[in-house]
Amino acid sequence: MTNEVYVELDSLQAAAEGITDLLGEMATKKVSDIDPAKSAFGHDDLAGTVENFCTRWNIGVQNLAKDAVGVSDYLVRCVYVYSHTDRTSGAGIDGVLMLPNGPDPAAGQAV
């Protein structure tokens, strides 16, 4: 079994951007904007139930949006950390693999 991990950085970035775009849409299209007169329902209890639903729905959407912002931020940080790690690890390996010409610096040393 291999211990390799492969991360699609473009996919992580796209997911973060998708969450941000969705939050933008949710901010402009709120359930609370649906505010017909109670008479439009033809029944006071139904009108009250719809109003209650819309209020609770908006509370849930606000909580979801807070969580989504956190998820988006976390994904962006993951992309940064993975990219940074790849660059710095690659530079370190390149330094080891590209030794200058000349005698082996470890030659003649006891093991």
KAJODA-V130939 format. One record per pair of residues at least 4 apart in sequence whose C-alpha atoms are under 8 Angstrom apart, sorted by sequence separation. I is the first residue (numbers start at 1). J is the second residue. If there is no record, write none. Layout:
I;J + I;J
//
This chain:
8;12 + 9;13 + 10;14 + 11;15 + 12;16 + 13;17 + 14;18 + 15;19 + 16;20 + 17;21 + 18;22 + 19;23 + 20;24 + 21;25 + 22;26 + 23;27 + 24;28 + 25;29 + 26;30 + 29;33 + 30;34 + 36;40 + 37;41 + 38;42 + 39;43 + 42;46 + 43;47 + 44;48 + 45;49 + 46;50 + 47;51 + 48;52 + 49;53 + 50;54 + 51;55 + 52;56 + 53;57 + 54;58 + 55;59 + 56;60 + 57;61 + 58;62 + 59;63 + 60;64 + 61;65 + 62;66 + 63;67 + 64;68 + 65;69 + 66;70 + 67;71 + 68;72 + 69;73 + 70;74 + 71;75 + 72;76 + 73;77 + 74;78 + 75;79 + 76;80 + 77;81 + 78;82 + 79;83 + 80;84 + 81;85 + 82;86 + 83;87 + 84;88 + 85;89 + 86;90 + 87;91 + 88;92 + 89;93 + 90;94 + 91;95 + 92;96 + 93;97 + 94;98 + 95;99 + 103;107 + 38;43 + 39;44 + 41;46 + 42;47 + 38;44 + 41;47 + 39;47 + 38;47 + 38;48 + 32;54 + 31;54 + 32;55 + 31;57 + 32;58 + 31;58 + 30;58 + 23;65 + 23;68 + 19;68 + 20;69 + 19;69 + 20;72 + 19;72 + 16;71 + 17;72 + 16;72 + 15;72 + 16;73 + 16;75 + 15;75 + 16;76 + 13;75 + 12;75 + 13;76 + 12;76 + 12;78 + 13;79 + 12;79 + 9;79 + 9;82 + 9;83
//
